Amino acid sequence: MTSEELDKEFKEAVERVNEHTEPFPADFLLRLYAYYKKATNDYGRPNSRKQIINAFKTNALFQVQDISEDDAKKEYIKLVNNYFLYRA
């Protein structure tokens, strides 16, 4: 898969998540959050009003610190595809 194809597939997965209207499970959201942040090279601090949520987000980011941006995109895509596959 070329870089352009990966970027396109990643953007489509992000759109699919953003268009979904039902709530996602919290653990799924944390994994999406971490892979998205890593894939987009966005290392801004979590900014929830609740410290416990920031702690969970920080932990999720810590768990993906050793993977590449492309691998983060692939994992994000895989998570989204699996989620919607099992809910169809």
Disulfide bonds with the S-S distance in Angstrom:
none
